[in-house]
Amino acid sequence: MSGQDGPMRAGYVAIVGRPNVGKSTLLNRLVGQKLSITSRRPQTTRDSVVGILTRPDAQFVFVDTPGVQSAHGSRLNRYMNRSATQALEQVDAVALVLEALRFGPADRKVLAAIPDGVPVVAVVNKIDRLADKSALLPFLATLAAAYPFREIVPVSAETGVQTEALLGALRALLPEGDLIYGEDELTDRSERFLAAELVREKLFRLLGEEVPYATAVEIERFEQEGELRRISASILVERSGQKPIVIGKGGEKLKAIGTQARQDMEKLFGGKVFLELFVKVREGWMDNAAILRRLGYD
């Protein structure tokens, strides 16, 4: 099979970087669909999420990873770091996402974790936020001197600027071969997983600074009747004092979380969703092997 610009290429691209550089936003932009949750806070992503983009000449299988971090030592955070590292072991290329004008020790640590021999494209994100655009060129020169990147591509994942150039740079690194997934597939994740993630995103967007990090979402029922999906989910919190924060005065916060999550689910799944949310206290769930296994963090 061949494309418009030569033989078909298909392969895996890991999207890596320190927390809060825009990895999930970039994945969603590249595949044209909201698959990975986003927020303005670091460490929103907890698990690797695959997004698939199929073009006439290439299939990109993007793997969005949790940001590598060392601030906490819980079993959950060890899982997140392991997930990020394992994503690098069998990919054809790596997209290292950096924030424009920032290349510090945390970025270098992620770069050092990439296996030798795997080609790396530096993706300089958030260029739309630069007040002084003239500072970009010296920064790109600094990157070029720091590591033998195959390409350095400035982009804005938020607006889509230069993402086509990025795809061109990544396509050149993919092996020739047949499609890995079907032409109409967007992800290897189940709807149950995506539903839980969309609820968790709203916790990060609608709650205070610390509470979202102490929460998890467990799908207890997922049934489909024609185009209608009936979903029951429990929001797990670590302490009893966090439960009223999630519920809010008169249940308003929980209602807002549910409404926004349902709307996103309906858009993603292409059908009506009936969503029920409950809040449950599960002390120490981030270090509880049984709960983490049930949530898929094993």
Protein Blocks (a to p, Z undefined) as FASTA:
>chain_A
ZZfkoccdddddddeddehiopmmmmmmmnopafbccdfbehkbfbdcddddddfkbccd
ddddddddfkbccfklmmmmmmmmmmmmmccbdcddddehiacfklmmmmmmpcghiacd
dddehklmpmblmlmmmmmmmmmmmpccfbdcdddfknopoklmmmmmmmmmpccdddfb
dfkbcbfcdfklmmmmmmmmmmmmmmcfklmmmgccddfbdcdehjbccdddddddfbfk
lmmmmnoghhlmmmmmmmmmmmmmmmmnopacdddddddddehklmmmklmmmnopZZ
